[in-house]
């Protein structure tokens, strides 16, 4: 009994120590960021502008997201949307061709990956939707900027989004989700993924080097456009907390104010897919840990019981 | 030459006894190595430490086979090759990572058990001193190992810790550069810390473990009451079959059976961490590759160094360095600063009872403050806790001198 009391004291101090250096210290080191449950309605953006005292920007954002809300109420016509969607395919070819700094994303699974309101917002004003309008304030324009001239008003936006949501929403694999949502800016060297896509196998070193040069050129273009080369995401799953990743993807400004990383606009399901791929790369042992763990623990439970019985028999007559 | 029996079969008991004295060795080291009966599970921490060191050694050898001590390759050799390409590499790495952290938890428990029961006193000073040497060498081993994955915190912790050798405002940078082999942590730094981690320091640790065990053999292990008795007399009683009356038990198999039981419980805890909570031992910041151009927002050491880091931090540059240096060695002085004649648990002693718990709580507070960002109220608490730490050491000889003989 006395030993149990001593054990209790040791365990209590150990837990106190753990609490102080882990949860408590981390709660003080990282500011808390509210999640928005993957709802895109501009609340965070407006608050952000207001917190910085930029009343004008806040007003513009309020108006913008109110318009988005209005369009989201319109009934979209899928057939009409398909015709308008043809204009998108001029750039969103699925080919790794850099346009104005980045490669436009493939839209094959856009309906499954991205939020409806976000898509509306993006077509209406890409810089506002992705919350990087600060970057295009003065001189440059968003690479997708001319879309405003191509889309013939709110109804057409609603049509296109209806089409994407209906026809581009096939089941998406974690890899495809990563490719479309992140893979054009972020490399993932543990998955042999570069900004140009998965690295092919080459028979001759000459070809491998030529490809490497192409990748370097693409990286230079991205670097120029983003200000710095976006980080490799191979083990980002281990380097950032779950909460950080989730809120960062929802609104990059919330964790890194002023960053040129655009908001991606993923739905919750889309984010789960991306996360699954990040986990595959950065934490590949997870399924193996979960499979082996119970057996190892079971072994030591039995070991401990046997050790206890041994101790009891050896100590017989000693007290 | 001793006398050898011509008829002894090779490798038979007799044959081995004549050449190796195996029976004597077994007797001296295990079956007639006498342990007081009156000790609780906290005395099993030594064996728990030995087992953890064994796990660290074996897992370390596995990792060593695939690790690349090169600033361009180190990070990926740890995080990709070992984690994804080597069979069970992830298991070895998690055992090594968790072991490196947990070993310090057990060392601290082991240390504070020694302090609580007065096991460093009268006759056992060398046990304490060799143990403290082990603690310091383990610290160096842990630090050099922390550098190896060459992540962000490895790099910056290396920068901060080696900067300590600049001699405060003397700015004697020659020494720092000599240690690093460069102006900043680089390839020379990594390779020499690699050598220290996998060769020199483990050798020193193994030697010190032998010394630590050796210092224990003559004064024998202390007991729960600090009671002093004649081990040989008690042993005779035990050998005569009066196991109940005797105050001692043989290490093997009697105390060993308790050690093994405690180790069983410990391994459940250990492998629970390895499989389900390994990240507690691994700072996420270290999963960003080292970047000499980007400082992490907060630089802090691993949890087991936080208390001494916090003794460095709240003071000015020079004062901080001096305080830090004193904090590193002051525990060595414990047997000589404690002037009390009593070898007894803290609960039965005079003011030392309070000294022990205040010291423990103060070090926990220092640990908390060492990790918190150095701002506002945290700074003040850290400063007070650091001053209290020194006040306690100054008070120790005085309050123990006042203690009456029990």
Interface residues (C-beta under 8 A of the other chain):
Chain A: X2 X3 X6 X7 X10 X13 X14 X16 X17 X18 X20 X21 X22 X24 X25 X28 X29 X189 X190 X231 X234 X235 X236 X238 X239 X240 X241 X282 X284 X285 X288 X289 X290 X292 X293 X296 X297 X300 X301 X303 X304 X307 X308 X310 X311 X314 X315 X317 X318 X319
Chain B: X37 X40 X41 X42 X76 X79 X80 X83 X84 X90 X91 X94 X105 X109 X243 X244 X249 X253 X254 X257 X258 X260 X261 X263 X264 X265 X267 X268 X271 X272 X274 X275 X276 X279 X280 X282 X284 X285 X287 X288 X297 X298 X303 X306 X360 X364 X367 X368 X371 X372 X373 X378
